[in-house]
Amino acid sequence: MPGKPTRSELLDYADQMAATGRPSLARLCAEEAAQQTTDPHEAARILADYPDPNAGRKE
């Protein structure tokens, strides 16, 4: 059973998801990558690179 993806792998996945029109999946990968960093500025930068496509959306 493979281990958990690294932050670098997750960001690669996020890039792939964003490039293929799947922003929600890109954001999920970015959120997981941001959780793996101890630097809050780096985490914020990662999340800013992959904005939440559902932000501001009302139900």
N, C-alpha and C positions, 0 to 999 in steps of 0.2 A: 504494500500500500504506500503510495508516494506521500511525502510530507506536505505540509502546508506550502503554498506558493510564496516565493520571496516577494519583497516589495517591488523589485525590478521586474519580476515576471508579471505581477499584477498590473503594473503600469504599462507593460507591453500589451497585456490583454485589454486594458482600458483603451489604448491607442487603436487596437484592432476593432474593438466594439464601436468606438466613435467613428472610425473610418468607414464602417459598413452600416452606418445609420442606426445604431443601437445605443442612444445616449443613456438610457436608464441602466443598461448593463455596464456601460463605461463608468458611470457614477458609482455603481456598486463595487466595481473593482478598485476605483480610486479611494472609496471610503475604507476598504479593507487595507489598502496600501498606506493610507494616512494613519490608521490605527497601529501600524507596525513601526512607525517612527517615534522617537522620543523627543524630537524637536518640534515644538508647536508651530513654529514659523514654516517649517518644511511641510507639516501636515496641512496647514492653511493654504500653502501654495499648490499642493497636490489637488486639494478640493476645488480651488479656484480654477484650475486647468480643466476640470470636468464638472461644470455647473449642473445642479440638479434640474432636470428637465421638468419636474413637477412643482418646482418652487413657484409660489404665487398663484398656483392653480386652485380654484375653488371648486368644491364638490356640490 
